[in-house]
Amino acid sequence: MIMPVSKEHFAYIKGMPLGHTRDDLDEGVTREFCGTCGTHIGILVPSIPTTYMLRAGTLDEPDIFGMPDIALFLCDKRKYHVVPEGVRTFDREPTD
C-alpha cells in the first residue's frame, strides 16, 4: 500500500535511502530503498514534486493510519493480494 505524504512533513530519522531512477523514461520515478536490507521504502514522482509516496508496510505501526481509500493497478493484482471490502478499485489510475 502506498501512502502519499507531504515532503514538508516527512523526514528520515536514521540513515538515508539509496535511490534508483530509470534513465530510459522521460519522467522516470525514483524508487528509494534501504541501503542495508534493500526494502523498498518509497517513490519520488516528478509530476508531484511536493509529495513522497511512502510504502505503508515499512512503518512500525501502519494500522494507526486506517484503511486505504482506493486500490490502484488491480490489473497487476495477484491471488495473494487482498483488497478490503468497500475500497474503491481501479485497473489503472483513476481518470476522474
N, C-alpha and C positions, 0 to 999 in steps of 0.2 A: 504494500500500500504506500502510495506517495502522498506526502502531506506538504502542501505549499506553505512556506513561511516567509515572512519579510526578512530580507537580508539585514535590515536595520536592527532587527530583534533576534538575530541568530549569531552565535559565535561558538567556535570550538573552545573547549576549556582545557584540553590536553592534546598536544600534538597537532599536526597539520596533515590533511589528506594528500594523497597522490591523485593527480588528475589525468584523464585521457580524453583527448578531443580528436574525433575523426577528421583528418585533413582532406578527405575526398568529397566532403559536403560543403556547400557554401555557408550554411548556417548550422554546422555541426554542434551538438550539445557537448558539454564537458561532463563526464561521469567522474565522480570522486570516490576514492577507495581508501580504506585504512592501509597505511604503509606497513603495518605489522602483520595483519591477518588477511588482508585482501577483501574484507567485507565492503560491499557496495553501500556507500553512505548517502549519496545524493546526486543531484543533477543541476547543472547551471545551464539555463536555456537562453540563448542570445536574444530571442524575441520578447522575453520578460526579465529584463536585467535587474529588477528590484526584488525578485523572488528566488528563493532557494527551494528546490524540490527535494525534500528530505524523505528518506526511506523510513517510514514509521517503525518498522521492525527493528531498527538499530537503537531505538530509545530504550532506556531502562524500564519505563512504565508507560508503554504506548496506550494502554486502556484508559488512562486519565483523559485522553482526548476524544473519547466516544467513538461512535460508529462512523464509517465513511458516508459521504453524501452521494457519491456516484462511483461507478466502476467503469473504467475505460478499457478499450482494446480487448474486448471479450473475444474478438476473432482469434486471439492468441491463447485463450484460456485452456488450461489442461484439466484433466479429470480431478486432480487433487486440489484445484483452486475452488474455494467456496465463497460465493457471493451471498452476503446476508440477505434475508428476505426483506423486501421493501426498498432496497437500494436501487436507484435508477441506473440502468446499464446502457452502454453504447458499444457497438462493434469496434468503432474507432474513436475519434474525438467528436464531441457534440457539435452540431452545426448551428444551433440556435443560441 
